[in-house]
Amino acid sequence: MWIQNKGDETVPRTGRPTDDPKTLNTRIRLSKADVEMLEFCCKATGLNKADVIRKGICKVYEEVKE
């Protein structure tokens, strides 16, 4: 993404560089019970919701792959 500053040439957006950019979005619907379990997992692990969901995807992927 590029940002145009007043009077300046276009400069790249600054931020923390990453080797694994997260540019795609997915929207899901959850029940109240699902949200409560997700928030419990976040508090227990110290991870954010996206990271807990990613770990869950990896876990299921490994189970299915076998």
HTML snippet that shows the backbone in 3Dmol.js (N, CA, C, O; Angstrom):
<script src="https://3Dmol.org/build/3Dmol-min.js"></script>
<div id="view" style="width:600px;height:400px;position:relative"></div>
<script>
const pdb = `
ATOM      1  N   MET A   1       0.852  -1.172   0.000  1.00  0.00           N
ATOM      2  CA  MET A   1       0.000   0.000   0.000  1.00  0.00           C
ATOM      3  C   MET A   1       0.901   1.240   0.000  1.00  0.00           C
ATOM      4  O   MET A   1       1.953   1.256   0.639  1.00  0.00           O
ATOM      5  N   TRP A   2       0.486   2.235  -0.699  1.00  0.00           N
ATOM      6  CA  TRP A   2       1.257   3.468  -0.810  1.00  0.00           C
ATOM      7  C   TRP A   2       0.444   4.618  -0.258  1.00  0.00           C
ATOM      8  O   TRP A   2      -0.778   4.650  -0.401  1.00  0.00           O
ATOM      9  N   ILE A   3       1.123   5.565   0.375  1.00  0.00           N
ATOM     10  CA  ILE A   3       0.474   6.744   0.938  1.00  0.00           C
ATOM     11  C   ILE A   3       1.033   7.983   0.259  1.00  0.00           C
ATOM     12  O   ILE A   3       2.246   8.102   0.088  1.00  0.00           O
ATOM     13  N   GLN A   4       0.166   8.901  -0.128  1.00  0.00           N
ATOM     14  CA  GLN A   4       0.600  10.148  -0.758  1.00  0.00           C
ATOM     15  C   GLN A   4       0.631  11.238   0.303  1.00  0.00           C
ATOM     16  O   GLN A   4      -0.406  11.585   0.869  1.00  0.00           O
ATOM     17  N   ASN A   5       1.800  11.774   0.572  1.00  0.00           N
ATOM     18  CA  ASN A   5       1.946  12.888   1.498  1.00  0.00           C
ATOM     19  C   ASN A   5       1.859  14.190   0.720  1.00  0.00           C
ATOM     20  O   ASN A   5       2.197  14.227  -0.463  1.00  0.00           O
ATOM     21  N   LYS A   6       1.413  15.255   1.364  1.00  0.00           N
ATOM     22  CA  LYS A   6       1.294  16.547   0.691  1.00  0.00           C
ATOM     23  C   LYS A   6       2.649  16.992   0.164  1.00  0.00           C
ATOM     24  O   LYS A   6       3.613  17.111   0.921  1.00  0.00           O
ATOM     25  N   GLY A   7       2.714  17.238  -1.143  1.00  0.00           N
ATOM     26  CA  GLY A   7       3.932  17.767  -1.748  1.00  0.00           C
ATOM     27  C   GLY A   7       5.052  16.763  -1.901  1.00  0.00           C
ATOM     28  O   GLY A   7       6.068  17.072  -2.523  1.00  0.00           O
ATOM     29  N   ASP A   8       4.902  15.593  -1.363  1.00  0.00           N
ATOM     30  CA  ASP A   8       5.948  14.573  -1.456  1.00  0.00           C
ATOM     31  C   ASP A   8       5.627  13.599  -2.582  1.00  0.00           C
ATOM     32  O   ASP A   8       4.495  13.503  -3.055  1.00  0.00           O
ATOM     33  N   GLU A   9       6.660  12.890  -2.987  1.00  0.00           N
ATOM     34  CA  GLU A   9       6.432  11.795  -3.913  1.00  0.00           C
ATOM     35  C   GLU A   9       5.734  10.677  -3.147  1.00  0.00           C
ATOM     36  O   GLU A   9       5.705  10.684  -1.916  1.00  0.00           O
ATOM     37  N   THR A  10       5.185   9.742  -3.862  1.00  0.00           N
ATOM     38  CA  THR A  10       4.529   8.609  -3.215  1.00  0.00           C
ATOM     39  C   THR A  10       5.586   7.802  -2.460  1.00  0.00           C
ATOM     40  O   THR A  10       6.629   7.456  -3.014  1.00  0.00           O
ATOM     41  N   VAL A  11       5.305   7.511  -1.201  1.00  0.00           N
ATOM     42  CA  VAL A  11       6.249   6.776  -0.365  1.00  0.00           C
ATOM     43  C   VAL A  11       5.582   5.502   0.130  1.00  0.00           C
ATOM     44  O   VAL A  11       4.368   5.484   0.333  1.00  0.00           O
ATOM     45  N   PRO A  12       6.355   4.433   0.329  1.00  0.00           N
ATOM     46  CA  PRO A  12       5.745   3.203   0.829  1.00  0.00           C
ATOM     47  C   PRO A  12       5.241   3.387   2.257  1.00  0.00           C
ATOM     48  O   PRO A  12       5.813   4.141   3.045  1.00  0.00           O
ATOM     49  N   ARG A  13       4.171   2.691   2.566  1.00  0.00           N
ATOM     50  CA  ARG A  13       3.622   2.734   3.919  1.00  0.00           C
ATOM     51  C   ARG A  13       4.616   2.078   4.867  1.00  0.00           C
ATOM     52  O   ARG A  13       5.128   0.993   4.593  1.00  0.00           O
ATOM     53  N   THR A  14       4.882   2.741   5.974  1.00  0.00           N
ATOM     54  CA  THR A  14       5.833   2.188   6.921  1.00  0.00           C
ATOM     55  C   THR A  14       5.100   1.357   7.956  1.00  0.00           C
ATOM     56  O   THR A  14       3.927   1.596   8.243  1.00  0.00           O
ATOM     57  N   GLY A  15       5.778   0.407   8.498  1.00  0.00           N
ATOM     58  CA  GLY A  15       5.215  -0.481   9.502  1.00  0.00           C
ATOM     59  C   GLY A  15       6.186  -1.613   9.736  1.00  0.00           C
ATOM     60  O   GLY A  15       7.258  -1.667   9.134  1.00  0.00           O
ATOM     61  N   ARG A  16       5.807  -2.501  10.600  1.00  0.00           N
ATOM     62  CA  ARG A  16       6.674  -3.619  10.908  1.00  0.00           C
ATOM     63  C   ARG A  16       6.665  -4.602   9.736  1.00  0.00           C
ATOM     64  O   ARG A  16       5.604  -5.116   9.380  1.00  0.00           O
ATOM     65  N   PRO A  17       7.825  -4.873   9.127  1.00  0.00           N
ATOM     66  CA  PRO A  17       7.852  -5.806   8.001  1.00  0.00           C
ATOM     67  C   PRO A  17       7.563  -7.236   8.467  1.00  0.00           C
ATOM     68  O   PRO A  17       7.845  -7.603   9.608  1.00  0.00           O
ATOM     69  N   THR A  18       7.000  -8.026   7.565  1.00  0.00           N
ATOM     70  CA  THR A  18       6.687  -9.404   7.903  1.00  0.00           C
ATOM     71  C   THR A  18       6.997 -10.319   6.724  1.00  0.00           C
ATOM     72  O   THR A  18       6.932  -9.899   5.569  1.00  0.00           O
ATOM     73  N   ASP A  19       7.334 -11.564   7.023  1.00  0.00           N
ATOM     74  CA  ASP A  19       7.567 -12.557   5.984  1.00  0.00           C
ATOM     75  C   ASP A  19       6.272 -13.260   5.600  1.00  0.00           C
ATOM     76  O   ASP A  19       6.230 -13.982   4.604  1.00  0.00           O
ATOM     77  N   ASP A  20       5.210 -13.052   6.387  1.00  0.00           N
ATOM     78  CA  ASP A  20       3.932 -13.719   6.148  1.00  0.00           C
ATOM     79  C   ASP A  20       2.790 -12.710   6.274  1.00  0.00           C
ATOM     80  O   ASP A  20       2.059 -12.720   7.263  1.00  0.00           O
ATOM     81  N   PRO A  21       2.637 -11.835   5.268  1.00  0.00           N
ATOM     82  CA  PRO A  21       1.591 -10.810   5.377  1.00  0.00           C
ATOM     83  C   PRO A  21       0.201 -11.437   5.372  1.00  0.00           C
ATOM     84  O   PRO A  21      -0.056 -12.398   4.647  1.00  0.00           O
ATOM     85  N   LYS A  22      -0.680 -10.888   6.178  1.00  0.00           N
ATOM     86  CA  LYS A  22      -2.057 -11.368   6.281  1.00  0.00           C
ATOM     87  C   LYS A  22      -2.946 -10.395   5.508  1.00  0.00           C
ATOM     88  O   LYS A  22      -3.452  -9.427   6.076  1.00  0.00           O
ATOM     89  N   THR A  23      -3.133 -10.649   4.223  1.00  0.00           N
ATOM     90  CA  THR A  23      -3.858  -9.716   3.377  1.00  0.00           C
ATOM     91  C   THR A  23      -5.276 -10.174   3.050  1.00  0.00           C
ATOM     92  O   THR A  23      -6.061  -9.395   2.509  1.00  0.00           O
ATOM     93  N   LEU A  24      -5.617 -11.416   3.366  1.00  0.00           N
ATOM     94  CA  LEU A  24      -6.941 -11.940   3.042  1.00  0.00           C
ATOM     95  C   LEU A  24      -7.843 -11.899   4.264  1.00  0.00           C
ATOM     96  O   LEU A  24      -7.381 -12.057   5.394  1.00  0.00           O
ATOM     97  N   ASN A  25      -9.133 -11.683   4.028  1.00  0.00           N
ATOM     98  CA  ASN A  25     -10.110 -11.635   5.112  1.00  0.00           C
ATOM     99  C   ASN A  25     -11.145 -12.720   4.925  1.00  0.00           C
ATOM    100  O   ASN A  25     -11.522 -13.041   3.797  1.00  0.00           O
ATOM    101  N   THR A  26     -11.611 -13.290   6.035  1.00  0.00           N
ATOM    102  CA  THR A  26     -12.697 -14.250   6.042  1.00  0.00           C
ATOM    103  C   THR A  26     -13.650 -13.851   7.147  1.00  0.00           C
ATOM    104  O   THR A  26     -13.235 -13.482   8.245  1.00  0.00           O
ATOM    105  N   ARG A  27     -14.920 -13.928   6.845  1.00  0.00           N
ATOM    106  CA  ARG A  27     -15.925 -13.555   7.837  1.00  0.00           C
ATOM    107  C   ARG A  27     -16.691 -14.812   8.232  1.00  0.00           C
ATOM    108  O   ARG A  27     -17.108 -15.588   7.373  1.00  0.00           O
ATOM    109  N   ILE A  28     -16.875 -15.010   9.538  1.00  0.00           N
ATOM    110  CA  ILE A  28     -17.597 -16.183  10.019  1.00  0.00           C
ATOM    111  C   ILE A  28     -18.686 -15.762  10.994  1.00  0.00           C
ATOM    112  O   ILE A  28     -18.628 -14.692  11.599  1.00  0.00           O
ATOM    113  N   ARG A  29     -19.670 -16.623  11.127  1.00  0.00           N
ATOM    114  CA  ARG A  29     -20.746 -16.389  12.091  1.00  0.00           C
ATOM    115  C   ARG A  29     -20.543 -17.381  13.229  1.00  0.00           C
ATOM    116  O   ARG A  29     -20.319 -18.568  12.990  1.00  0.00           O
ATOM    117  N   LEU A  30     -20.621 -16.900  14.457  1.00  0.00           N
ATOM    118  CA  LEU A  30     -20.421 -17.734  15.635  1.00  0.00           C
ATOM    119  C   LEU A  30     -21.615 -17.612  16.565  1.00  0.00           C
ATOM    120  O   LEU A  30     -22.274 -16.575  16.634  1.00  0.00           O
ATOM    121  N   SER A  31     -21.876 -18.701  17.278  1.00  0.00           N
ATOM    122  CA  SER A  31     -22.907 -18.648  18.309  1.00  0.00           C
ATOM    123  C   SER A  31     -22.319 -17.983  19.550  1.00  0.00           C
ATOM    124  O   SER A  31     -21.108 -17.778  19.637  1.00  0.00           O
ATOM    125  N   LYS A  32     -23.156 -17.657  20.482  1.00  0.00           N
ATOM    126  CA  LYS A  32     -22.689 -17.048  21.722  1.00  0.00           C
ATOM    127  C   LYS A  32     -21.736 -17.999  22.448  1.00  0.00           C
ATOM    128  O   LYS A  32     -20.732 -17.571  23.018  1.00  0.00           O
ATOM    129  N   ALA A  33     -22.063 -19.292  22.421  1.00  0.00           N
ATOM    130  CA  ALA A  33     -21.192 -20.288  23.070  1.00  0.00           C
ATOM    131  C   ALA A  33     -19.821 -20.340  22.386  1.00  0.00           C
ATOM    132  O   ALA A  33     -18.796 -20.443  23.060  1.00  0.00           O
ATOM    133  N   ASP A  34     -19.802 -20.269  21.055  1.00  0.00           N
ATOM    134  CA  ASP A  34     -18.527 -20.271  20.330  1.00  0.00           C
ATOM    135  C   ASP A  34     -17.677 -19.069  20.712  1.00  0.00           C
ATOM    136  O   ASP A  34     -16.470 -19.197  20.921  1.00  0.00           O
ATOM    137  N   VAL A  35     -18.308 -17.898  20.804  1.00  0.00           N
ATOM    138  CA  VAL A  35     -17.590 -16.671  21.159  1.00  0.00           C
ATOM    139  C   VAL A  35     -17.043 -16.776  22.584  1.00  0.00           C
ATOM    140  O   VAL A  35     -15.916 -16.357  22.852  1.00  0.00           O
ATOM    141  N   GLU A  36     -17.833 -17.330  23.488  1.00  0.00           N
ATOM    142  CA  GLU A  36     -17.367 -17.492  24.870  1.00  0.00           C
ATOM    143  C   GLU A  36     -16.171 -18.428  24.935  1.00  0.00           C
ATOM    144  O   GLU A  36     -15.224 -18.170  25.677  1.00  0.00           O
ATOM    145  N   MET A  37     -16.201 -19.524  24.160  1.00  0.00           N
ATOM    146  CA  MET A  37     -15.063 -20.448  24.142  1.00  0.00           C
ATOM    147  C   MET A  37     -13.833 -19.773  23.538  1.00  0.00           C
ATOM    148  O   MET A  37     -12.721 -19.941  24.040  1.00  0.00           O
ATOM    149  N   LEU A  38     -14.029 -19.013  22.467  1.00  0.00           N
ATOM    150  CA  LEU A  38     -12.918 -18.307  21.832  1.00  0.00           C
ATOM    151  C   LEU A  38     -12.298 -17.301  22.792  1.00  0.00           C
ATOM    152  O   LEU A  38     -11.075 -17.231  22.910  1.00  0.00           O
ATOM    153  N   GLU A  39     -13.127 -16.523  23.477  1.00  0.00           N
ATOM    154  CA  GLU A  39     -12.606 -15.537  24.425  1.00  0.00           C
ATOM    155  C   GLU A  39     -11.913 -16.217  25.604  1.00  0.00           C
ATOM    156  O   GLU A  39     -10.911 -15.703  26.102  1.00  0.00           O
ATOM    157  N   PHE A  40     -12.422 -17.356  26.059  1.00  0.00           N
ATOM    158  CA  PHE A  40     -11.763 -18.113  27.129  1.00  0.00           C
ATOM    159  C   PHE A  40     -10.375 -18.554  26.670  1.00  0.00           C
ATOM    160  O   PHE A  40      -9.397 -18.420  27.406  1.00  0.00           O
ATOM    161  N   CYS A  41     -10.299 -19.082  25.443  1.00  0.00           N
ATOM    162  CA  CYS A  41      -9.004 -19.518  24.906  1.00  0.00           C
ATOM    163  C   CYS A  41      -8.027 -18.350  24.799  1.00  0.00           C
ATOM    164  O   CYS A  41      -6.836 -18.505  25.069  1.00  0.00           O
ATOM    165  N   CYS A  42      -8.531 -17.183  24.406  1.00  0.00           N
ATOM    166  CA  CYS A  42      -7.674 -16.003  24.301  1.00  0.00           C
ATOM    167  C   CYS A  42      -7.108 -15.611  25.658  1.00  0.00           C
ATOM    168  O   CYS A  42      -5.917 -15.328  25.784  1.00  0.00           O
ATOM    169  N   LYS A  43      -7.963 -15.596  26.666  1.00  0.00           N
ATOM    170  CA  LYS A  43      -7.509 -15.229  28.019  1.00  0.00           C
ATOM    171  C   LYS A  43      -6.533 -16.263  28.567  1.00  0.00           C
ATOM    172  O   LYS A  43      -5.538 -15.908  29.199  1.00  0.00           O
ATOM    173  N   ALA A  44      -6.814 -17.541  28.326  1.00  0.00           N
ATOM    174  CA  ALA A  44      -5.974 -18.607  28.872  1.00  0.00           C
ATOM    175  C   ALA A  44      -4.599 -18.663  28.207  1.00  0.00           C
ATOM    176  O   ALA A  44      -3.605 -18.988  28.855  1.00  0.00           O
ATOM    177  N   THR A  45      -4.545 -18.345  26.915  1.00  0.00           N
ATOM    178  CA  THR A  45      -3.280 -18.455  26.186  1.00  0.00           C
ATOM    179  C   THR A  45      -2.551 -17.134  26.007  1.00  0.00           C
ATOM    180  O   THR A  45      -1.346 -17.116  25.756  1.00  0.00           O
ATOM    181  N   GLY A  46      -3.280 -16.016  26.137  1.00  0.00           N
ATOM    182  CA  GLY A  46      -2.674 -14.714  25.879  1.00  0.00           C
ATOM    183  C   GLY A  46      -2.597 -14.388  24.393  1.00  0.00           C
ATOM    184  O   GLY A  46      -1.984 -13.392  24.007  1.00  0.00           O
ATOM    185  N   LEU A  47      -3.213 -15.217  23.560  1.00  0.00           N
ATOM    186  CA  LEU A  47      -3.223 -14.977  22.121  1.00  0.00           C
ATOM    187  C   LEU A  47      -4.444 -14.152  21.746  1.00  0.00           C
ATOM    188  O   LEU A  47      -5.426 -14.114  22.487  1.00  0.00           O
ATOM    189  N   ASN A  48      -4.380 -13.490  20.591  1.00  0.00           N
ATOM    190  CA  ASN A  48      -5.568 -12.777  20.117  1.00  0.00           C
ATOM    191  C   ASN A  48      -6.486 -13.752  19.386  1.00  0.00           C
ATOM    192  O   ASN A  48      -6.105 -14.896  19.142  1.00  0.00           O
ATOM    193  N   LYS A  49      -7.679 -13.312  19.041  1.00  0.00           N
ATOM    194  CA  LYS A  49      -8.676 -14.196  18.424  1.00  0.00           C
ATOM    195  C   LYS A  49      -8.175 -14.787  17.116  1.00  0.00           C
ATOM    196  O   LYS A  49      -8.349 -15.980  16.868  1.00  0.00           O
ATOM    197  N   ALA A  50      -7.562 -13.970  16.286  1.00  0.00           N
ATOM    198  CA  ALA A  50      -7.069 -14.457  14.998  1.00  0.00           C
ATOM    199  C   ALA A  50      -6.037 -15.562  15.180  1.00  0.00           C
ATOM    200  O   ALA A  50      -6.059 -16.555  14.454  1.00  0.00           O
ATOM    201  N   ASP A  51      -5.130 -15.396  16.147  1.00  0.00           N
ATOM    202  CA  ASP A  51      -4.108 -16.411  16.375  1.00  0.00           C
ATOM    203  C   ASP A  51      -4.705 -17.710  16.899  1.00  0.00           C
ATOM    204  O   ASP A  51      -4.266 -18.792  16.509  1.00  0.00           O
ATOM    205  N   VAL A  52      -5.700 -17.620  17.780  1.00  0.00           N
ATOM    206  CA  VAL A  52      -6.360 -18.826  18.286  1.00  0.00           C
ATOM    207  C   VAL A  52      -7.049 -19.549  17.131  1.00  0.00           C
ATOM    208  O   VAL A  52      -6.964 -20.772  17.023  1.00  0.00           O
ATOM    209  N   ILE A  53      -7.725 -18.803  16.278  1.00  0.00           N
ATOM    210  CA  ILE A  53      -8.403 -19.414  15.132  1.00  0.00           C
ATOM    211  C   ILE A  53      -7.384 -20.051  14.183  1.00  0.00           C
ATOM    212  O   ILE A  53      -7.608 -21.158  13.693  1.00  0.00           O
ATOM    213  N   ARG A  54      -6.270 -19.365  13.921  1.00  0.00           N
ATOM    214  CA  ARG A  54      -5.226 -19.933  13.055  1.00  0.00           C
ATOM    215  C   ARG A  54      -4.683 -21.232  13.632  1.00  0.00           C
ATOM    216  O   ARG A  54      -4.474 -22.197  12.898  1.00  0.00           O
ATOM    217  N   LYS A  55      -4.454 -21.262  14.943  1.00  0.00           N
ATOM    218  CA  LYS A  55      -3.957 -22.490  15.576  1.00  0.00           C
ATOM    219  C   LYS A  55      -4.977 -23.614  15.442  1.00  0.00           C
ATOM    220  O   LYS A  55      -4.615 -24.769  15.219  1.00  0.00           O
ATOM    221  N   GLY A  56      -6.250 -23.268  15.578  1.00  0.00           N
ATOM    222  CA  GLY A  56      -7.301 -24.273  15.409  1.00  0.00           C
ATOM    223  C   GLY A  56      -7.329 -24.819  13.992  1.00  0.00           C
ATOM    224  O   GLY A  56      -7.503 -26.021  13.792  1.00  0.00           O
ATOM    225  N   ILE A  57      -7.161 -23.950  13.011  1.00  0.00           N
ATOM    226  CA  ILE A  57      -7.123 -24.386  11.613  1.00  0.00           C
ATOM    227  C   ILE A  57      -5.954 -25.338  11.397  1.00  0.00           C
ATOM    228  O   ILE A  57      -6.109 -26.379  10.759  1.00  0.00           O
ATOM    229  N   CYS A  58      -4.793 -24.989  11.923  1.00  0.00           N
ATOM    230  CA  CYS A  58      -3.607 -25.846  11.782  1.00  0.00           C
ATOM    231  C   CYS A  58      -3.829 -27.205  12.423  1.00  0.00           C
ATOM    232  O   CYS A  58      -3.439 -28.230  11.863  1.00  0.00           O
ATOM    233  N   LYS A  59      -4.458 -27.218  13.603  1.00  0.00           N
ATOM    234  CA  LYS A  59      -4.713 -28.470  14.312  1.00  0.00           C
ATOM    235  C   LYS A  59      -5.647 -29.372  13.506  1.00  0.00           C
ATOM    236  O   LYS A  59      -5.375 -30.561  13.339  1.00  0.00           O
ATOM    237  N   VAL A  60      -6.727 -28.815  13.015  1.00  0.00           N
ATOM    238  CA  VAL A  60      -7.665 -29.612  12.211  1.00  0.00           C
ATOM    239  C   VAL A  60      -7.005 -30.056  10.921  1.00  0.00           C
ATOM    240  O   VAL A  60      -7.202 -31.193  10.493  1.00  0.00           O
ATOM    241  N   TYR A  61      -6.232 -29.194  10.292  1.00  0.00           N
ATOM    242  CA  TYR A  61      -5.534 -29.539   9.054  1.00  0.00           C
ATOM    243  C   TYR A  61      -4.626 -30.751   9.263  1.00  0.00           C
ATOM    244  O   TYR A  61      -4.628 -31.677   8.452  1.00  0.00           O
ATOM    245  N   GLU A  62      -3.855 -30.744  10.347  1.00  0.00           N
ATOM    246  CA  GLU A  62      -2.949 -31.862  10.637  1.00  0.00           C
ATOM    247  C   GLU A  62      -3.733 -33.150  10.869  1.00  0.00           C
ATOM    248  O   GLU A  62      -3.290 -34.218  10.448  1.00  0.00           O
ATOM    249  N   GLU A  63      -4.890 -33.071  11.531  1.00  0.00           N
ATOM    250  CA  GLU A  63      -5.714 -34.258  11.772  1.00  0.00           C
ATOM    251  C   GLU A  63      -6.268 -34.810  10.456  1.00  0.00           C
ATOM    252  O   GLU A  63      -6.266 -36.022  10.241  1.00  0.00           O
ATOM    253  N   VAL A  64      -6.736 -33.933   9.588  1.00  0.00           N
ATOM    254  CA  VAL A  64      -7.350 -34.350   8.332  1.00  0.00           C
ATOM    255  C   VAL A  64      -6.295 -34.873   7.355  1.00  0.00           C
ATOM    256  O   VAL A  64      -6.552 -35.800   6.586  1.00  0.00           O
ATOM    257  N   LYS A  65      -5.137 -34.283   7.394  1.00  0.00           N
ATOM    258  CA  LYS A  65      -4.060 -34.646   6.470  1.00  0.00           C
ATOM    259  C   LYS A  65      -3.579 -36.091   6.681  1.00  0.00           C
ATOM    260  O   LYS A  65      -3.118 -36.736   5.740  1.00  0.00           O
ATOM    261  N   GLU A  66      -3.686 -36.582   7.888  1.00  0.00           N
ATOM    262  CA  GLU A  66      -3.183 -37.934   8.208  1.00  0.00           C
ATOM    263  C   GLU A  66      -4.006 -39.036   7.620  1.00  0.00           C
ATOM    264  O   GLU A  66      -3.693 -40.210   7.813  1.00  0.00           O
TER     265      GLU A  66
END
`;
const viewer = $3Dmol.createViewer("view");
viewer.addModel(pdb, "pdb");
viewer.setStyle({}, {cartoon: {color: "spectrum"}});
viewer.zoomTo();
viewer.render();
</script>
